[in-house]
Amino acid sequence: MTHTTLSPDDGALLPLDAVRERPAPAPRSAGPVRGVPEPAAELPVARVAVDTPLPHLDRPFDYLVPAPLDAAAVPGCRVRVRFAGKLVDGFLLERAETSGHPGKLARLERVVSAEPVLTPEIAALARAVADRYAGTLADVLRLAVPPRHARVEAEPCAREPEEAPLEAAGPGPWAHYPGGEAFLAELAAGRAPRAVWTALPGTGPRGPEWPEAVAVAVRETLRGGRGALVVVPDGKDVALAGAALEEVLGAGRHVALTADLGPAERYRRWLRVLRGQARVALGTRGTAFAPVRDLGLAVVWDDGDDLHAERLAPYPHTREVLALRAHRGAAGLLVGGHARTAEATRLVATGWAAALAAPREAVRARAPRVRPAGDDAELARDEAARAARLPSLAWRTLRAGLEDGPVLVQVPRRGYLPALSCQDCRAAARCGHCAGPLALRGGHAAPYCRWCGRIAGEWRCAACGGRRVRARVVGARRTAEELGRAFPSVPVRTSGRDGVLAAVGPARALVVATPGAEPVPEGGYAAAVLLDGWALLGRPDLRVAEETLRRWLNAAALLRPGAELVVLADSSLSVVQALLRWDPVTHAERELADRTELGFPPAMRMATLTGSPAAVREMLGETALPEGARVLGPVPVETPRGDQVRERAIVRVPWGAAPVLASALKGAAGVRSARKAPEVVRVCIDPMDAI
């Protein structure tokens, strides 16, 4: 192990024996220690994970524990240390009797808090995640451990009431799945089953069925004497799963961790999990690191949602973090969703997890009736339908559905008119300042640039000089406006980025929502229309078919059994056929087979390097790539503002060479960091948007 040697100016770098020979008065608290105190009598060496993002310093460093801090300096606590001449934060990983460092050791400056917030399990998991994603431990720990809130930490621990033992109950929704009851029995017996679960569609009086199924699995895990962890994409799903957990388990047995709680309340709830006062944690992607004691089951719902991919370095994915955690801790894992990803399908294909799916008879009884509609050639014959730019089949479906309750219209794009083109030559309308795309916020607004925000009131087409614009893509707000004219007596409600509706009542209403923001209807939607399938399927993305089917299935699952659903897409496409048959498993298996043949994830492992052209090429030249690695690119990539030149290279390797690739990339990043290279190259392992 390599250790740091700090400057003698720090005044704390004395040989261990010399330090022990010089007694000093003990401070009254665990704050800064003055003078040269005697080291702790037992285990005087503290191994500290210092909070530094530099890859070449990603290792523990040894510090001396002064005797006054002996009691407070427990493994897992937060400390302050002097590092490279500055006071920085860190976590005390362990105490040791001796150090492998041959020179002098600096002392711990202070113990910020004696609360052991970093458990050995989470520390080991964070190290494994950092190594898997070519990142640093410090970056992962920022995701795993929330910032300290001193007032909350100082609150007296409330004595938890004795929880009544959970009684054995029926399998609930798991009775519909062959192998479902066996899965529950394994959990109740304290074993670690792993399954990929394809949930049935349909919404009952209490909402979707999947939250109840998750709650029943958690109940059986608790009955087996172990804790559970449930990770869902967003706050809407947290509310659904939380209500089901409270109903199945009773009040007070779980905590929900979401970003909108605020730092104090989130830390208070997180401490309840850490201290063992709550055995079930529920939340969004950060909850994957929640310190649940004796974890017996980890659940990730809708693993294909991009909200499960962390936006901060090293960009881990919830599914992979929980799979690592389940493997390391001998816990069960449940990967569930209405759709299925190629990554989850690979878990089944390799035998690492079992498949849980309902028989075809149950699927047909619960699924809506899906009908594809053509393109503009089938636009409605009457004025109302033309105003709403709907084919007549879709318009009739909405009109019939409104007689029985709310209907859903899914629109792929948010906003009003998010993309414009020239009315005369159809060229894309671009900003004259930064060449960004122009859009409209409303019917009476001037075009503006989506990159720099400038108003383009005097815009002229660069190709033909035209001054008029037309819509290339219609957003949710414009669609709601058009539907309001088509159905003037029906209330129109919107749900999207500007405001997500959690639920709608059983009364007739037109609900216009973007994918993922569909409100849960009481009793289910009477009908639905999935607009602009071309906008979803036309994106240049490796996962475009998988993601489109996932968005369609999640919306269609909110319909009543047998309700009418119209999708505006070509019926000959395989993704549309999968929706018609409600067969995400076969579609996922075909996706995996195609990617295996072409050498794309998850059959291969992939890394992207993004940065300036010179920096990317320099890092590629310094990386000792494993045997069988193939480099694609570098190629230019579009930046949000368009004012920086960026390139991206893709490196793909066989599955078994992934650890070597991650280590090589991290080593190259460390070399650049050590020599203080001016430009940073972003490294991302298995990104969701690689191609």
C-alpha positions as CSV (number, residue, x, y, z in Angstrom):
1,M,0.0,0.0,0.0
2,T,1.3,3.5,-0.9
3,H,0.9,6.3,1.6
4,T,1.2,10.1,1.5
5,T,4.1,12.0,3.0
6,L,3.2,15.6,3.8
7,S,5.3,18.7,4.3
8,P,7.3,19.1,7.6
9,D,5.7,22.5,7.8
10,D,2.5,20.7,9.1
11,G,4.2,20.3,12.4
12,A,2.8,16.8,12.9
13,L,5.2,14.5,11.1
14,L,7.2,12.8,13.8
15,P,8.3,9.2,14.1
16,L,5.8,7.1,15.9
17,D,8.1,6.3,18.8
18,A,9.0,9.9,19.3
19,V,5.4,10.9,19.3
20,R,4.6,8.4,22.0
21,E,7.4,9.8,24.2
22,R,5.9,13.3,24.3
23,P,2.8,13.5,26.4
24,A,0.4,16.4,25.8
25,P,-2.7,17.6,27.6
26,A,-5.9,16.0,26.2
27,P,-8.5,18.3,24.6
28,R,-12.0,18.1,26.1
29,S,-13.6,17.2,22.8
30,A,-12.9,15.5,19.5
31,G,-12.2,18.8,17.8
32,P,-8.8,20.0,16.6
33,V,-5.9,18.7,18.7
34,R,-3.2,21.2,19.6
35,G,0.4,20.5,20.2
36,V,2.0,17.1,19.7
37,P,-0.3,14.6,21.6
38,E,0.6,11.0,22.4
39,P,-0.8,8.5,19.9
40,A,-3.5,6.1,20.9
41,A,-2.3,3.2,23.0
42,E,-4.1,0.6,20.8
43,L,-4.5,0.6,17.0
44,P,-2.8,4.0,16.6
45,V,-2.9,4.0,12.8
46,A,-6.0,5.2,11.0
47,R,-6.5,4.3,7.3
48,V,-8.4,7.2,5.7
49,A,-10.2,7.6,2.4
50,V,-9.5,11.2,1.6
51,D,-12.0,13.2,-0.3
52,T,-10.0,13.9,-3.4
53,P,-11.2,13.4,-7.0
54,L,-7.7,12.9,-8.4
55,P,-7.4,9.3,-9.8
56,H,-3.7,9.0,-9.0
57,L,-4.5,9.5,-5.3
58,D,-7.3,7.0,-5.2
59,R,-6.1,4.8,-2.3
60,P,-6.2,4.9,1.6
61,F,-3.7,7.0,3.4
62,D,-2.4,6.3,6.9
63,Y,-2.6,8.9,9.7
64,L,-1.8,8.8,13.4
65,V,-4.6,8.7,15.9
66,P,-3.9,11.1,18.8
67,A,-4.9,9.7,22.2
68,P,-7.6,12.4,22.7
69,L,-9.4,11.2,19.6
70,D,-9.0,7.5,20.3
71,A,-12.6,6.9,21.5
72,A,-14.2,9.0,18.7
73,A,-12.1,7.7,15.9
74,V,-14.2,4.7,15.1
75,P,-14.2,3.0,11.7
76,G,-16.7,4.6,9.4
77,C,-16.7,8.1,11.0
78,R,-16.0,11.4,9.3
79,V,-12.6,13.0,9.9
80,R,-10.6,16.0,8.9
81,V,-7.0,15.5,7.9
82,R,-4.2,17.6,6.5
83,F,-3.6,16.5,2.9
84,A,-1.2,18.3,0.5
85,G,-1.1,21.3,2.9
86,K,-4.9,21.6,3.1
87,L,-7.5,20.4,5.6
88,V,-9.8,18.0,3.7
89,D,-12.6,15.7,4.7
90,G,-12.4,11.9,4.7
91,F,-13.7,8.7,6.1
92,L,-11.8,6.5,8.6
93,L,-11.9,3.1,7.0
94,E,-10.1,1.0,9.7
95,R,-7.7,1.2,12.6
96,A,-4.4,-0.7,12.5
97,E,-1.5,-1.4,14.8
98,T,1.2,-0.6,12.3
99,S,1.7,1.3,9.1
100,G,3.5,0.1,6.0
101,H,4.6,3.7,5.4
102,P,8.4,3.9,6.2
103,G,8.4,7.6,6.9
104,K,6.5,10.0,9.2
105,L,2.7,10.0,9.7
106,A,0.6,13.1,9.9
107,R,-2.1,13.0,12.7
108,L,-5.8,13.2,12.4
109,E,-6.8,16.8,12.8
110,R,-10.2,16.1,14.2
111,V,-13.1,13.7,14.2
112,V,-16.0,15.5,12.6
113,S,-18.5,13.1,14.1
114,A,-18.2,9.8,15.9
115,E,-21.3,8.4,14.0
116,P,-20.0,5.5,11.9
117,V,-21.8,6.6,8.7
118,L,-19.7,4.4,6.4
119,T,-20.3,0.8,7.1
120,P,-17.8,-1.9,6.1
121,E,-20.4,-3.3,3.6
122,I,-21.0,0.1,1.9
123,A,-17.2,0.9,1.9
124,A,-16.5,-2.4,0.1
125,L,-19.4,-1.9,-2.3
126,A,-18.2,1.6,-3.1
127,R,-14.7,0.3,-3.8
128,A,-16.2,-2.4,-6.1
129,V,-18.4,0.2,-8.0
130,A,-15.4,2.5,-8.4
131,D,-13.3,-0.3,-9.9
132,R,-16.1,-1.5,-12.2
133,Y,-16.7,2.0,-13.6
134,A,-13.1,3.2,-13.7
135,G,-13.9,5.8,-11.1
136,T,-12.5,6.9,-7.7
137,L,-13.7,5.8,-4.3
138,A,-14.3,9.5,-3.3
139,D,-16.7,10.0,-6.2
140,V,-18.7,6.9,-5.2
141,L,-18.8,7.8,-1.5
142,R,-20.3,11.2,-2.4
143,L,-23.2,9.3,-4.0
144,A,-23.4,6.7,-1.2
145,V,-23.2,8.8,2.0
146,P,-25.4,12.0,2.2
147,P,-23.9,15.2,3.6
148,R,-23.9,15.5,7.3
149,H,-26.6,17.5,9.1
150,A,-25.2,18.2,12.6
151,R,-28.5,19.1,14.2
152,V,-30.2,16.0,13.0
153,E,-27.3,13.8,14.0
154,A,-27.4,15.3,17.5
155,E,-31.1,14.5,18.0
156,P,-31.8,11.9,20.6
157,C,-32.5,8.5,19.1
158,A,-36.2,7.8,19.6
159,R,-36.9,4.4,21.1
160,E,-38.6,2.4,18.4
161,P,-41.7,0.5,19.5
162,E,-41.6,-3.2,19.4
163,E,-42.7,-4.4,16.0
164,A,-45.2,-7.1,15.9
165,P,-44.0,-10.1,14.0
166,L,-45.3,-10.3,10.4
167,E,-47.7,-13.1,9.9
168,A,-47.6,-15.5,7.0
169,A,-50.1,-14.4,4.3
170,G,-51.1,-15.3,0.8
171,P,-48.8,-14.8,-2.2
172,G,-51.0,-11.9,-3.5
173,P,-50.1,-11.0,-7.1
174,W,-47.4,-13.6,-7.2
175,A,-50.0,-16.3,-7.6
176,H,-50.3,-15.3,-11.3
177,Y,-46.7,-16.2,-12.0
178,P,-45.3,-19.8,-12.2
179,G,-42.5,-19.8,-9.8
180,G,-43.7,-16.8,-7.9
181,E,-44.7,-18.6,-4.7
182,A,-41.3,-20.5,-4.8
183,F,-39.5,-17.2,-5.0
184,L,-41.4,-15.9,-1.9
185,A,-40.6,-19.2,-0.1
186,E,-36.9,-18.7,-0.8
187,L,-37.0,-15.2,0.7
188,A,-38.9,-16.3,3.7
189,A,-36.3,-19.1,4.3
190,G,-33.5,-16.5,4.4
191,R,-32.0,-17.6,1.1
192,A,-31.0,-15.4,-1.9
193,P,-33.1,-16.0,-5.0
194,R,-32.4,-13.9,-8.1
195,A,-35.1,-13.2,-10.7
196,V,-36.0,-11.0,-13.7
197,W,-39.7,-10.3,-13.4
198,T,-42.0,-9.3,-16.3
199,A,-45.0,-7.7,-14.6
200,L,-48.5,-8.1,-15.8
201,P,-50.3,-5.0,-17.2
202,G,-53.5,-3.6,-15.8
203,T,-54.7,-1.1,-13.2
204,G,-57.3,-1.9,-10.5
205,P,-59.2,0.2,-8.1
206,R,-56.0,0.7,-6.0
207,G,-53.8,1.4,-8.9
208,P,-51.1,-0.7,-10.6
209,E,-50.4,-4.2,-9.3
210,W,-46.6,-4.1,-9.3
211,P,-46.3,-2.1,-6.0
212,E,-48.3,-4.7,-4.1
213,A,-46.2,-7.5,-5.6
214,V,-43.0,-5.7,-4.5
215,A,-44.4,-5.2,-1.0
216,V,-45.3,-8.9,-0.6
217,A,-41.7,-9.9,-1.6
218,V,-40.4,-7.4,1.0
219,R,-42.7,-8.9,3.6
220,E,-41.4,-12.4,3.0
221,T,-37.9,-11.1,3.3
222,L,-38.6,-9.5,6.7
223,R,-40.2,-12.7,7.8
224,G,-36.9,-14.4,6.9
225,G,-35.1,-12.1,9.3
226,R,-33.4,-9.9,6.8
227,G,-33.8,-6.3,5.4
228,A,-34.9,-5.1,2.0
229,L,-34.1,-2.3,-0.4
230,V,-36.4,-1.0,-3.2
231,V,-35.2,1.4,-5.9
232,V,-37.6,2.9,-8.4
233,P,-37.1,5.6,-11.1
234,D,-38.9,8.7,-9.7
235,G,-41.0,10.2,-6.9
236,K,-44.2,9.1,-8.5
237,D,-43.2,5.5,-8.2
238,V,-41.9,6.1,-4.7
239,A,-45.3,7.2,-3.6
240,L,-47.0,4.1,-5.2
241,A,-44.5,1.7,-3.7
242,G,-44.6,3.5,-0.3
243,A,-48.4,3.2,-0.1
244,A,-48.2,-0.5,-0.9
245,L,-45.5,-1.1,1.7
246,E,-47.4,0.6,4.4
247,E,-50.5,-1.4,3.6
248,V,-48.8,-4.8,3.5
249,L,-46.2,-4.2,6.2
250,G,-47.9,-1.7,8.5
251,A,-46.9,1.8,9.4
252,G,-43.4,2.7,10.3
253,R,-41.6,-0.4,8.9
254,H,-40.0,1.4,5.9
255,V,-38.4,4.8,5.1
256,A,-38.6,6.6,1.8
257,L,-35.5,8.5,0.6
258,T,-36.1,11.1,-2.1
259,A,-34.3,14.3,-3.1
260,D,-37.3,16.5,-2.5
261,L,-37.3,15.7,1.2
262,G,-34.6,18.4,1.9
263,P,-31.2,17.7,3.5
264,A,-32.3,17.5,7.1
265,E,-35.2,15.1,6.7
266,R,-33.4,12.9,4.2
267,Y,-30.4,12.6,6.6
268,R,-32.8,11.9,9.5
269,R,-34.4,9.0,7.5
270,W,-31.1,7.8,6.3
271,L,-29.8,7.6,9.9
272,R,-32.8,5.5,10.8
273,V,-31.7,3.0,8.3
274,L,-28.1,3.2,9.4
275,R,-29.0,2.7,13.1
276,G,-31.2,-0.3,12.3
277,Q,-34.4,1.5,13.2
278,A,-35.9,0.8,9.8
279,R,-35.2,-2.5,8.0
280,V,-36.7,-1.4,4.6
281,A,-35.4,1.5,2.4
282,L,-37.3,2.8,-0.6
283,G,-36.2,5.5,-3.0
284,T,-34.6,6.6,-6.2
285,R,-31.2,5.7,-7.5
286,G,-29.1,7.0,-4.6
287,T,-31.0,4.5,-2.3
288,A,-29.0,1.7,-3.9
289,F,-26.3,2.5,-1.4
290,A,-28.6,2.8,1.7
291,P,-27.0,1.0,4.7
292,V,-29.8,-1.6,5.2
293,R,-28.6,-4.0,7.8
294,D,-28.4,-7.7,6.9
295,L,-29.8,-7.1,3.4
296,G,-31.8,-10.0,2.1
297,L,-33.5,-8.5,-1.0
298,A,-32.7,-5.7,-3.4
299,V,-35.4,-4.7,-5.9
300,V,-35.0,-2.4,-8.9
301,W,-38.2,-1.5,-10.8
302,D,-38.1,-0.5,-14.5
303,D,-34.4,-0.9,-14.9
304,G,-34.5,0.4,-18.5
305,D,-35.5,3.9,-17.3
306,D,-32.6,6.3,-17.9
307,L,-33.2,7.8,-14.4
308,H,-31.5,4.8,-13.0
309,A,-28.2,5.9,-14.7
310,E,-26.3,8.3,-12.4
311,R,-25.4,11.7,-13.9
312,L,-22.3,12.1,-11.7
313,A,-19.0,10.4,-12.0
314,P,-18.4,7.5,-12.3
315,Y,-21.9,7.2,-13.7
316,P,-23.0,3.9,-12.2
317,H,-26.3,2.2,-13.0
318,T,-28.7,1.1,-10.3
319,R,-29.2,-2.4,-11.7
320,E,-25.4,-3.0,-11.8
321,V,-24.9,-1.5,-8.3
322,L,-27.6,-3.8,-6.8
323,A,-26.4,-6.8,-8.7
324,L,-22.9,-6.2,-7.3
325,R,-24.4,-5.7,-3.8
326,A,-26.5,-8.8,-4.0
327,H,-23.6,-10.9,-5.2
328,R,-21.2,-9.6,-2.5
329,G,-23.7,-9.9,0.3
330,A,-25.5,-13.1,-0.6
331,A,-28.8,-11.2,-1.0
332,G,-31.7,-11.8,-3.3
333,L,-32.2,-9.6,-6.4
334,L,-35.5,-8.8,-8.2
335,V,-35.2,-6.9,-11.5
336,G,-38.8,-6.0,-12.5
337,G,-40.7,-4.1,-15.1
338,H,-43.4,-4.3,-17.7
339,A,-40.7,-4.3,-20.4
340,R,-37.4,-6.1,-20.3
341,T,-33.9,-4.8,-21.1
342,A,-31.2,-6.7,-23.0
343,E,-29.0,-6.5,-19.8
344,A,-31.7,-8.2,-17.7
345,T,-32.2,-10.8,-20.5
346,R,-28.5,-11.6,-20.4
347,L,-28.8,-12.3,-16.6
348,V,-31.4,-14.9,-17.5
349,A,-29.5,-16.3,-20.5
350,T,-26.4,-16.9,-18.4
351,G,-28.3,-18.6,-15.7
352,W,-27.4,-15.9,-13.1
353,A,-31.1,-15.1,-12.6
354,A,-34.4,-16.9,-13.2
355,A,-37.3,-15.6,-15.3
356,L,-40.6,-14.8,-13.7
357,A,-43.4,-14.2,-16.3
358,A,-47.1,-14.9,-16.4
359,P,-48.5,-17.4,-18.8
360,R,-49.9,-16.2,-22.1
361,E,-53.5,-16.7,-21.0
362,A,-53.1,-14.3,-18.1
363,V,-51.4,-11.8,-20.3
364,R,-54.1,-11.8,-22.9
365,A,-56.8,-11.4,-20.2
366,R,-55.1,-8.3,-18.7
367,A,-53.6,-6.6,-21.8
368,P,-55.4,-3.8,-23.7
369,R,-56.4,-4.3,-27.4
370,V,-53.7,-2.7,-29.4
371,R,-54.3,-1.4,-32.9
372,P,-51.7,0.4,-35.1
373,A,-52.7,3.4,-37.2
374,G,-51.0,4.6,-40.3
375,D,-49.4,7.9,-41.1
376,D,-50.7,11.1,-42.5
377,A,-52.6,9.3,-45.3
378,E,-55.1,8.2,-42.7
379,L,-55.8,11.6,-41.2
380,A,-59.3,12.1,-40.2
381,R,-62.1,12.9,-42.6
382,D,-63.7,15.6,-40.4
383,E,-62.5,19.0,-39.2
384,A,-62.2,18.1,-35.5
385,A,-59.8,15.2,-36.1
386,R,-57.7,17.2,-38.6
387,A,-57.4,20.0,-36.1
388,A,-55.9,17.5,-33.6
389,R,-53.7,15.9,-36.4
390,L,-55.1,12.5,-35.5
391,P,-55.9,9.6,-37.8
392,S,-59.6,8.8,-37.7
393,L,-59.1,5.5,-35.9
394,A,-57.3,7.4,-33.1
395,W,-59.9,10.1,-32.9
396,R,-62.8,7.6,-32.8
397,T,-61.0,5.7,-30.1
398,L,-60.6,8.8,-27.9
399,R,-64.2,9.8,-28.5
400,A,-65.5,6.3,-27.5
401,G,-63.2,6.1,-24.5
402,L,-64.4,9.4,-23.1
403,E,-67.9,8.0,-22.7
404,D,-66.5,5.7,-19.9
405,G,-63.8,7.7,-18.2
406,P,-60.4,9.3,-18.7
407,V,-58.3,8.7,-21.8
408,L,-54.5,9.0,-22.3
409,V,-52.6,10.7,-25.1
410,Q,-48.8,10.0,-24.9
411,V,-46.7,12.6,-26.7
412,P,-42.9,11.9,-27.1
413,R,-41.8,15.6,-26.8
414,R,-42.5,18.1,-24.1
415,G,-43.0,21.8,-24.7
416,Y,-45.0,23.6,-27.4
417,L,-43.1,23.4,-30.7
418,P,-39.7,22.0,-29.7
419,A,-38.3,21.9,-33.3
420,L,-38.9,24.3,-36.2
421,S,-38.0,24.3,-39.9
422,C,-38.2,26.8,-42.7
423,Q,-41.7,27.0,-44.2
424,D,-40.4,27.3,-47.8
425,C,-37.4,24.9,-48.0
426,R,-38.0,22.7,-44.9
427,A,-34.4,23.2,-43.7
428,A,-34.0,23.1,-39.9
429,A,-34.3,26.5,-38.3
430,R,-31.0,27.4,-36.6
431,C,-29.9,30.3,-34.4
432,G,-27.8,32.9,-36.1
433,H,-25.6,33.2,-33.1
434,C,-24.7,29.7,-32.0
435,A,-26.4,27.5,-34.7
436,G,-28.6,25.9,-32.0
437,P,-32.2,24.6,-32.8
438,L,-35.0,27.1,-32.7
439,A,-38.3,26.4,-30.9
440,L,-41.5,28.1,-29.8
441,R,-42.9,28.4,-26.3
442,G,-46.4,29.3,-27.3
443,G,-48.7,30.3,-30.1
444,H,-48.0,34.0,-29.9
445,A,-44.3,33.8,-28.9
446,A,-41.2,34.5,-31.1
447,P,-38.8,31.7,-31.9
448,Y,-35.9,31.3,-29.4
449,C,-32.7,29.2,-29.4
450,R,-32.8,26.1,-27.2
451,W,-29.0,26.4,-26.7
452,C,-28.2,30.0,-25.9
453,G,-31.8,31.3,-25.2
454,R,-31.6,34.2,-27.6
455,I,-34.8,35.4,-29.2
456,A,-34.7,35.0,-33.0
457,G,-37.3,37.7,-33.9
458,E,-35.5,38.7,-37.1
459,W,-34.7,35.1,-38.2
460,R,-33.9,34.3,-41.9
461,C,-33.3,30.9,-43.3
462,A,-29.6,30.5,-44.2
463,A,-30.5,28.2,-47.1
464,C,-33.3,30.2,-48.9
465,G,-33.7,33.4,-47.1
466,G,-37.3,32.6,-46.0
467,R,-38.7,34.3,-42.9
468,R,-41.6,31.9,-42.0
469,V,-41.2,28.7,-39.8
470,R,-43.2,25.6,-39.5
471,A,-43.3,22.8,-36.9
472,R,-41.0,19.8,-37.3
473,V,-42.0,18.3,-34.0
474,V,-45.2,19.0,-32.0
475,G,-44.8,19.0,-28.2
476,A,-47.3,18.1,-25.4
477,R,-48.6,21.6,-24.8
478,R,-49.4,22.2,-28.4
479,T,-51.0,18.7,-28.6
480,A,-53.2,19.6,-25.6
481,E,-54.2,22.8,-27.3
482,E,-55.2,21.0,-30.4
483,L,-57.1,18.3,-28.5
484,G,-59.0,21.0,-26.6
485,R,-60.3,22.4,-29.9
486,A,-61.1,18.9,-31.1
487,F,-63.1,18.0,-27.9
488,P,-64.3,21.4,-26.7
489,S,-66.5,20.0,-23.9
490,V,-63.9,17.8,-22.3
491,P,-61.3,19.0,-19.7
492,V,-57.7,18.6,-20.8
493,R,-55.0,17.9,-18.3
494,T,-51.3,17.8,-19.0
495,S,-48.5,16.0,-17.2
496,G,-44.8,16.5,-18.0
497,R,-41.6,18.2,-17.0
498,D,-43.4,21.5,-16.0
499,G,-45.7,19.6,-13.6
500,V,-46.2,15.9,-13.1
501,L,-49.7,14.7,-12.1
502,A,-49.6,11.8,-9.7
503,A,-53.1,10.6,-10.3
504,V,-56.4,11.4,-12.1
505,G,-60.0,10.5,-11.1
506,P,-62.5,8.3,-12.9
507,A,-64.3,11.3,-14.5
508,R,-64.0,11.8,-18.3
509,A,-60.9,13.8,-19.2
510,L,-58.2,14.0,-21.8
511,V,-54.8,13.4,-20.2
512,V,-51.8,14.5,-22.3
513,A,-48.5,13.3,-20.9
514,T,-44.9,12.8,-21.9
515,P,-43.4,9.3,-21.4
516,G,-42.9,8.5,-17.8
517,A,-45.2,11.3,-16.6
518,E,-48.5,9.5,-17.1
519,P,-50.6,9.9,-14.0
520,V,-52.1,6.8,-12.4
521,P,-55.9,6.6,-13.2
522,E,-58.4,5.5,-10.7
523,G,-59.7,2.3,-12.2
524,G,-57.6,2.6,-15.3
525,Y,-57.8,4.5,-18.6
526,A,-60.7,3.8,-20.8
527,A,-58.6,4.3,-24.0
528,A,-55.2,5.6,-25.1
529,V,-53.4,6.9,-28.1
530,L,-49.6,6.8,-28.5
531,L,-48.7,9.7,-30.8
532,D,-45.8,10.2,-33.1
533,G,-44.1,6.8,-33.0
534,W,-41.7,8.0,-35.6
535,A,-40.2,10.5,-33.2
536,L,-39.3,7.8,-30.7
537,L,-38.1,5.3,-33.3
538,G,-36.2,7.8,-35.4
539,R,-33.6,8.6,-32.8
540,P,-30.0,7.4,-33.6
541,D,-29.6,5.3,-30.5
542,L,-28.6,1.7,-29.9
543,R,-31.5,1.2,-27.5
544,V,-34.1,3.0,-29.5
545,A,-36.4,0.0,-30.1
546,E,-36.0,-1.2,-26.5
547,E,-36.7,2.2,-25.1
548,T,-39.7,2.8,-27.3
549,L,-41.3,-0.5,-26.3
550,R,-40.6,0.3,-22.7
551,R,-42.3,3.7,-22.9
552,W,-45.3,2.2,-24.8
553,L,-45.7,-0.7,-22.4
554,N,-45.6,1.5,-19.3
555,A,-48.3,3.7,-20.7
556,A,-50.4,0.8,-22.0
557,A,-50.2,-1.0,-18.6
558,L,-52.3,1.8,-17.1
559,L,-55.3,0.9,-19.3
560,R,-58.2,-1.3,-18.2
561,P,-58.1,-4.9,-19.4
562,G,-59.3,-5.0,-23.0
563,A,-59.4,-1.3,-23.4
564,E,-58.6,0.2,-26.8
565,L,-55.1,1.5,-27.5
566,V,-54.0,3.0,-30.8
567,V,-50.3,3.4,-31.6
568,L,-49.2,5.7,-34.5
569,A,-46.5,3.6,-36.0
570,D,-45.9,1.2,-38.9
571,S,-47.4,-2.2,-37.9
572,S,-44.6,-4.0,-39.8
573,L,-41.9,-2.9,-37.3
574,S,-40.8,-5.6,-34.8
575,V,-41.3,-3.2,-31.9
576,V,-44.9,-2.6,-32.9
577,Q,-45.5,-6.3,-33.2
578,A,-44.1,-6.8,-29.7
579,L,-46.6,-4.3,-28.4
580,L,-49.5,-5.9,-30.4
581,R,-48.7,-9.3,-28.9
582,W,-47.6,-7.9,-25.5
583,D,-44.4,-9.9,-25.7
584,P,-41.5,-7.9,-24.4
585,V,-39.5,-11.1,-23.6
586,T,-39.2,-12.3,-27.2
587,H,-38.3,-8.7,-28.3
588,A,-35.6,-8.5,-25.6
589,E,-34.2,-11.9,-26.6
590,R,-34.0,-10.8,-30.2
591,E,-32.3,-7.5,-29.2
592,L,-29.7,-9.5,-27.2
593,A,-29.1,-11.8,-30.1
594,D,-28.7,-8.9,-32.6
595,R,-26.3,-7.1,-30.3
596,T,-24.3,-10.3,-29.7
597,E,-23.9,-10.7,-33.4
598,L,-22.9,-7.1,-33.9
599,G,-20.6,-6.9,-30.8
600,F,-22.6,-4.4,-28.8
601,P,-23.5,-4.2,-25.1
602,P,-24.5,-6.2,-23.2
603,A,-22.8,-9.0,-25.2
604,M,-19.6,-6.8,-25.1
605,R,-18.4,-4.3,-22.6
606,M,-18.0,-0.7,-23.8
607,A,-16.4,2.5,-22.6
608,T,-16.6,6.0,-24.1
609,L,-13.9,8.7,-23.9
610,T,-15.2,12.2,-24.4
611,G,-13.2,15.4,-24.5
612,S,-11.3,17.7,-26.7
613,P,-9.8,16.0,-29.8
614,A,-6.2,16.3,-28.6
615,A,-7.1,15.0,-25.1
616,V,-9.0,12.0,-26.3
617,R,-6.3,11.0,-28.8
618,E,-3.6,11.5,-26.1
619,M,-5.4,9.3,-23.6
620,L,-6.1,6.6,-26.1
621,G,-2.3,6.6,-26.9
622,E,-1.5,6.2,-23.2
623,T,-4.0,3.5,-22.4
624,A,-2.7,-0.1,-22.4
625,L,-5.9,-1.7,-23.9
626,P,-6.5,-5.4,-23.2
627,E,-6.3,-8.0,-25.9
628,G,-9.3,-8.0,-28.2
629,A,-10.1,-4.3,-27.6
630,R,-11.5,-2.4,-30.6
631,V,-11.5,1.4,-30.8
632,L,-14.3,3.1,-32.8
633,G,-13.6,6.8,-33.6
634,P,-13.0,9.4,-32.3
635,V,-15.8,11.2,-33.9
636,P,-17.3,14.7,-33.3
637,V,-20.2,14.9,-30.8
638,E,-22.8,17.7,-30.4
639,T,-22.4,19.8,-27.3
640,P,-25.3,21.5,-25.5
641,R,-24.3,25.0,-26.5
642,G,-22.4,24.1,-29.7
643,D,-19.5,26.4,-28.8
644,Q,-17.0,23.7,-27.9
645,V,-15.4,21.1,-30.1
646,R,-15.7,17.7,-28.5
647,E,-14.9,14.2,-29.8
648,R,-15.8,10.8,-28.5
649,A,-14.1,7.5,-28.9
650,I,-15.7,4.1,-28.1
651,V,-13.6,1.2,-26.8
652,R,-15.3,-2.2,-26.7
653,V,-13.9,-5.5,-25.3
654,P,-15.1,-9.0,-24.7
655,W,-17.1,-9.4,-21.5
656,G,-14.2,-11.1,-19.6
657,A,-11.8,-8.3,-20.4
658,A,-14.0,-5.6,-18.8
659,P,-12.0,-5.4,-15.5
660,V,-8.8,-5.0,-17.4
661,L,-10.2,-2.2,-19.5
662,A,-11.6,-0.4,-16.5
663,S,-8.2,-0.7,-14.7
664,A,-6.3,0.5,-17.8
665,L,-8.6,3.5,-18.3
666,K,-8.3,4.5,-14.7
667,G,-4.5,4.1,-14.9
668,A,-4.4,6.4,-17.9
669,A,-6.6,9.0,-16.2
670,G,-4.3,8.8,-13.1
671,V,-1.2,9.5,-15.3
672,R,-2.9,12.5,-16.8
673,S,-4.0,13.7,-13.3
674,A,-0.5,13.2,-11.9
675,R,1.1,15.4,-14.5
676,K,-1.8,17.9,-14.2
677,A,-3.1,17.7,-17.7
678,P,-5.2,20.8,-18.4
679,E,-8.1,19.0,-20.0
680,V,-10.2,16.3,-18.5
681,V,-11.4,13.3,-20.5
682,R,-14.8,11.9,-19.4
683,V,-14.7,8.1,-19.1
684,C,-18.0,6.3,-18.9
685,I,-18.3,2.5,-18.8
686,D,-21.4,0.9,-20.4
687,P,-23.2,4.2,-21.0
688,M,-26.9,4.0,-21.8
689,D,-26.5,6.4,-24.8
690,A,-23.3,5.0,-26.3
691,I,-24.5,5.0,-29.9
